[in-house]
């Protein structure tokens, strides 16, 4: 599993989620976006509608909604990939132990760095986990570790 830690300092989280989800869906993957905050999930849903030109929005839905299994991007409060997602975005900055995903993204603000460091250290010794750390610099994402 690839595990990416993204420290969000410049763009709003919903914009970063739309960026990651757009790339994943463009590569034929399905995405689960998890946030315990309903307001944040609503902001992410709005950003997914506006992720590109009007004719190319990112189709998405809520985990509890009918037809959730058909959605390429699913928004949920818990780790319930009804859509068979291979990619997981933890949008609220809270680490959750995730299995069964090819790639996991933990998005966190600077204030969430101590918890993100603890989650990073918890992966020590796990040979099946490939970790990377990204931060924003001058509006770009730069791999730091």
C-alpha positions in Angstrom: 0.0 0.0 0.0 1.2 3.5 -0.8 0.6 5.9 2.1 0.8 9.6 1.3 0.9 12.3 4.0 -0.1 15.7 2.5 0.3 18.8 4.7 -2.2 21.2 3.4 -1.1 24.8 4.0 -2.2 26.8 1.0 -5.3 25.4 -0.8 -8.6 24.5 1.0 -8.9 20.7 1.7 -11.8 20.3 -0.7 -9.7 21.6 -3.6 -6.9 19.1 -2.7 -9.4 16.3 -2.5 -10.8 17.3 -6.0 -7.2 17.3 -7.4 -6.4 13.8 -6.0 -9.8 12.3 -6.9 -9.6 13.7 -10.4 -6.2 12.1 -11.0 -7.3 8.8 -9.5 -10.5 8.6 -11.5 -8.7 9.6 -14.6 -6.5 6.6 -14.1 -9.5 4.3 -13.8 -9.5 4.1 -10.0 -12.4 4.5 -7.6 -12.1 6.7 -4.5 -13.5 6.8 -1.0 -13.3 10.2 0.7 -13.7 10.0 4.5 -14.5 12.9 6.8 -16.4 12.8 10.1 -17.6 16.4 9.5 -20.8 16.7 7.4 -20.0 20.3 6.5 -16.6 19.3 5.1 -18.2 16.5 3.1 -20.7 19.1 1.7 -17.8 21.4 0.7 -16.0 18.5 -0.9 -19.1 17.6 -2.9 -19.4 21.2 -4.1 -15.7 21.2 -5.1 -16.1 17.9 -7.0 -18.9 19.5 -9.1 -16.5 22.4 -10.0 -13.3 20.3 -10.5 -13.0 21.0 -14.2 -14.9 22.4 -17.1 -18.7 22.2 -16.8 -18.9 19.2 -19.0 -16.4 17.2 -17.0 -17.4 17.2 -13.3 -16.3 14.4 -11.0 -19.3 12.1 -10.5 -19.7 11.3 -6.8 -22.2 10.4 -4.1 -22.8 9.8 -0.4 -22.1 6.3 1.0 -25.7 6.0 2.3 -27.4 7.0 -0.9 -29.0 4.5 -3.3 -26.6 3.6 -6.1 -23.5 4.4 -4.0 -21.8 1.3 -5.5 -21.8 2.9 -8.9 -20.1 6.1 -8.0 -16.4 6.6 -8.9 -16.0 8.9 -5.9 -17.9 8.2 -2.7 -18.1 10.5 0.3 -18.5 8.8 3.7 -18.2 9.3 7.5 -16.5 5.9 7.9 -14.3 3.4 6.0 -17.1 1.8 4.0 -16.1 1.5 0.4 -19.4 0.5 -1.1 -18.0 1.5 -4.5 -15.0 -0.9 -4.3 -12.6 2.0 -3.9 -8.9 1.3 -4.3 -7.9 4.8 -3.1 -8.8 6.4 0.2 -8.6 10.1 1.1 -8.7 10.9 4.8 -9.9 14.5 4.3 -10.5 15.5 7.9 -6.9 14.9 9.1 -7.8 12.0 11.3 -5.8 8.8 10.8 -7.8 5.6 10.6 -6.2 2.2 10.2 -7.1 1.2 6.6 -6.7 -2.1 4.9 -7.6 -3.2 1.4 -6.7 0.0 -0.3 -3.9 0.4 -2.9 -3.3 4.0 -1.9 -4.2 6.1 1.2 -3.9 9.9 1.4 -3.9 11.6 4.9 -4.6 15.3 4.4 -3.7 17.4 7.5 -3.2 21.1 8.4 0.0 22.3 10.1 -1.8 21.9 13.5 -2.3 18.3 12.7 1.4 17.6 12.2 2.0 15.9 15.6 -0.8 13.4 15.0 0.4 12.8 11.4 3.9 12.2 12.7 2.5 9.6 15.1 0.6 7.9 12.3 3.8 7.9 10.2 5.8 6.3 13.1 3.1 3.7 13.5 3.9 2.4 10.1 7.6 1.7 11.0 8.6 -1.8 10.1 5.6 -2.5 7.8 7.3 -3.7 4.6 4.0 -3.6 2.7 3.7 0.1 3.3 5.5 2.7 1.1 5.3 6.1 2.7 5.7 9.6 1.2 5.3 13.1 2.7 4.2 16.1 0.6 4.0 19.8 1.4 2.9 22.8 -0.5 5.5 25.3 -1.6 4.7 28.3 -3.8 1.4 26.8 -4.8 3.0 23.4 -5.8 3.1 20.0 -4.1 6.7 19.0 -3.3 7.7 15.6 -2.1 9.6 16.1 1.2 10.1 12.6 2.4 
